[in-house]
C-alpha cells in the first residue's frame, strides 16, 4: 500500500515525494499538470519522480468526483497528503471559480475518499493567509482566524472546517498545516524569488510591493518537508483537555489539529532581495510599488505548538536557502 500525495508534480509535493521515496515508501502521486504556471517545469519534476522506484503517477483533477472515488477504491492509500490546490493570493482576484473547483470541491472528494477507505492520517495544506490582516505577531494557531481577506485564504479556511467536520463525524484523523511563504529549488514561477531572479538576470526591473518594507516568514521547502514527514506517523487524537466553553481553535474533541509550518522569524523583503543580489552577484533595479490588494504587511509563525507536537526545528537560513535556489536556477536554465 502507498501514500497518496496530491500535487506531486508541484513545488512542495515534488520535494515531499522525493523524501518519501528515498525513505523506501511507495507513493501514488496525483497531479493534473494544469497550466497555471509553466507545465514544462511540472513535467521536469514529474520526470525525476517517475525514474524513482516506488512512484506511480496518476493524472487526474481533484474535482473529478468519479475519478477520485475510483482512485481511492483502487489504491486504498495508507495515508493522504493533500497539497494539490489552486494556489496564489493575487490570481484569486482574476479567476475565483478555479479556487472553488480545486480547493473546495476537490477537497471534498479527498474527504469522501478517506471516508470510504479509512486512512491512518490525512495531512492537508492550509496557508498563513488565513490569518488575514491580524496584527498579533507571531500568528498563533490558538487564536481564531475568522477574517480571511482573499478567496484563496477563505478556501483554505474552508478546508480546515471541512476536515474538522469529517474528523468529528467519521473519525478521520486530520492535520492542517498553515504554510508560511515557502521557497527553494524547483519553486513556482509565480512567486517572488523566482520572478526576482529571472528579472535580475535579464537586467529588468523588479516590482517591489509595499516599497520593500513588508516582512515575511520565509520558510525553506526542506524545513516544510521535515514537518510533513514528522507528522505522517503522528496522527492527532482527540484532545482530552478540549473545553467547549473555551474552545481552542487549534485542537478539538475530534482527531483534528492545525499547525503552523514556518521558520518562526520575520525577514524584511528588502533584506531578502539583498541576499538574492549577493548570491547572483548582480544588483537589482527596483520599481517600488504600493501594497497590492490581498497583501498584508507582515507574517510570522508561532511554531511553539509545532515544535511540541512534531519536534519541529526549522534550521535553514535565508542566506542558505536563497543560495540553493540560485544554484538550482542557474543549473536548470543554464544561466
Secondary structure, DSSP 8 states (H G I E B T S, - for coil): --EEEETTTSHHHHHHHHHHHHTT--EEEE----SSS-HHHHHHHHHHHHTSTTEEEE---TT-HHHHHHHHHHH--SEEEE------TGGGGT-HHHHIIIIIIHHHHHHHHHHHS--SEEEEEEEGGGGTT---SSB-TTS------SHHHHHHHHHHHHHHHHHHHH---EEEEEE-SEE-TT--TTSHHHHHHHHHHHT--EEEGGGG--EE--EEHHHHHHHHHHHHT------TT--GGG--TT--SSSEEEEEES-SS-EEHHHHHHHHHHHHTS---EEE----TT--SB--B--HHHHHHH-------HHHHHHHHHHHHHHHHT-
